[in-house]
Amino acid sequence: MSKPKPARYRTTNWSTYNDALRKRGSLLIWLDKEMAWHAPHEGRPGRPPVFSNAAIRFCLSIKVLFKLPLRQTAGMVASLLRLAGLD
């Protein structure tokens, strides 16, 4: 028994195909300028937290999304904040 011939697809709309390939590689990340990156002082004894829960969740989402180690995640988040013009 022989294998069936694989289907052959022909692209006729090259401009649309090229646009679709370009859009496939685009990355859009929304950063809220009003988000508090530093944790508020809680008034409890012990060392206060440095970053807010939202900031930690954002960093961990980037870490999981791109499968990065923690130090590379910190560098990527810092560069994203720099690109967005945030401190």
C-alpha positions as a Markdown table, in Angstrom:
| # | Residue | x | y | z |
|---|---|---|---|---|
| 1 | Met | 0.0 | 0.0 | 0.0 |
| 2 | Ser | 1.5 | 3.4 | -1.0 |
| 3 | Lys | 1.2 | 6.6 | 1.0 |
| 4 | Pro | -1.3 | 9.2 | -0.2 |
| 5 | Lys | 0.2 | 12.3 | -1.9 |
| 6 | Pro | 0.4 | 15.2 | 0.6 |
| 7 | Ala | -1.9 | 18.1 | -0.3 |
| 8 | Arg | -0.2 | 21.0 | -2.0 |
| 9 | Tyr | -1.3 | 24.5 | -1.2 |
| 10 | Arg | -0.7 | 27.4 | -3.5 |
| 11 | Thr | -0.5 | 31.0 | -2.1 |
| 12 | Thr | -2.1 | 33.4 | -4.4 |
| 13 | Asn | -2.4 | 36.5 | -2.2 |
| 14 | Trp | 1.2 | 37.1 | -1.2 |
| 15 | Ser | 0.7 | 40.5 | 0.3 |
| 16 | Thr | -1.9 | 39.2 | 2.8 |
| 17 | Tyr | 0.2 | 36.2 | 3.6 |
| 18 | Asn | 3.2 | 38.3 | 4.3 |
| 19 | Asp | 1.2 | 40.7 | 6.5 |
| 20 | Ala | -0.2 | 37.7 | 8.4 |
| 21 | Leu | 3.4 | 36.4 | 9.0 |
| 22 | Arg | 4.5 | 39.8 | 10.3 |
| 23 | Lys | 1.6 | 40.1 | 12.6 |
| 24 | Arg | 2.2 | 36.6 | 14.0 |
| 25 | Gly | 5.5 | 37.9 | 15.5 |
| 26 | Ser | 4.1 | 41.1 | 17.0 |
| 27 | Leu | 4.0 | 41.5 | 20.8 |
| 28 | Leu | 1.7 | 43.9 | 22.6 |
| 29 | Ile | 1.9 | 44.4 | 26.3 |
| 30 | Trp | -0.4 | 46.9 | 28.1 |
| 31 | Leu | 1.2 | 48.6 | 31.1 |
| 32 | Asp | -1.0 | 50.8 | 33.4 |
| 33 | Lys | 0.9 | 54.0 | 34.3 |
| 34 | Glu | -1.3 | 54.3 | 37.4 |
| 35 | Met | -0.3 | 50.9 | 38.8 |
| 36 | Ala | 1.5 | 51.0 | 42.1 |
| 37 | Trp | 4.8 | 49.1 | 41.7 |
| 38 | His | 5.9 | 49.6 | 45.3 |
| 39 | Ala | 4.0 | 48.0 | 48.2 |
| 40 | Pro | 2.3 | 50.3 | 50.7 |
| 41 | His | 3.6 | 50.4 | 54.3 |
| 42 | Glu | 1.4 | 48.0 | 56.4 |
| 43 | Gly | 2.5 | 49.2 | 59.8 |
| 44 | Arg | 3.2 | 45.6 | 61.0 |
| 45 | Pro | 6.5 | 44.6 | 62.5 |
| 46 | Gly | 9.1 | 43.0 | 60.3 |
| 47 | Arg | 10.5 | 43.9 | 57.0 |
| 48 | Pro | 8.0 | 45.6 | 54.7 |
| 49 | Pro | 7.3 | 44.2 | 51.3 |
| 50 | Val | 9.1 | 46.1 | 48.5 |
| 51 | Phe | 6.8 | 45.4 | 45.5 |
| 52 | Ser | 3.0 | 45.3 | 45.3 |
| 53 | Asn | 1.1 | 42.1 | 44.5 |
| 54 | Ala | 0.2 | 43.4 | 41.1 |
| 55 | Ala | 3.8 | 44.0 | 40.2 |
| 56 | Ile | 4.8 | 40.5 | 41.4 |
| 57 | Arg | 1.9 | 39.0 | 39.4 |
| 58 | Phe | 3.0 | 40.9 | 36.3 |
| 59 | Cys | 6.6 | 39.7 | 36.6 |
| 60 | Leu | 5.6 | 36.1 | 37.2 |
| 61 | Ser | 3.2 | 36.2 | 34.1 |
| 62 | Ile | 6.1 | 37.4 | 31.9 |
| 63 | Lys | 8.3 | 34.6 | 33.4 |
| 64 | Val | 5.8 | 31.9 | 32.6 |
| 65 | Leu | 4.8 | 33.3 | 29.2 |
| 66 | Phe | 8.4 | 33.4 | 27.9 |
| 67 | Lys | 9.7 | 30.5 | 30.0 |
| 68 | Leu | 12.5 | 32.6 | 31.5 |
| 69 | Pro | 14.7 | 32.2 | 34.6 |
| 70 | Leu | 14.0 | 34.8 | 37.3 |
| 71 | Arg | 17.0 | 37.0 | 36.6 |
| 72 | Gln | 16.2 | 37.2 | 32.9 |
| 73 | Thr | 12.6 | 38.0 | 33.8 |
| 74 | Ala | 13.8 | 40.9 | 36.0 |
| 75 | Gly | 15.9 | 42.2 | 33.1 |
| 76 | Met | 13.1 | 41.9 | 30.6 |
| 77 | Val | 10.6 | 43.6 | 32.9 |
| 78 | Ala | 13.1 | 46.5 | 33.5 |
| 79 | Ser | 13.5 | 46.9 | 29.7 |
| 80 | Leu | 9.7 | 46.9 | 29.2 |
| 81 | Leu | 9.3 | 49.6 | 31.8 |
| 82 | Arg | 12.1 | 51.6 | 30.2 |
| 83 | Leu | 10.4 | 51.3 | 26.8 |
| 84 | Ala | 7.1 | 52.4 | 28.2 |
| 85 | Gly | 8.7 | 55.4 | 29.9 |
| 86 | Leu | 7.9 | 54.2 | 33.4 |
| 87 | Asp | 10.2 | 54.5 | 36.4 |
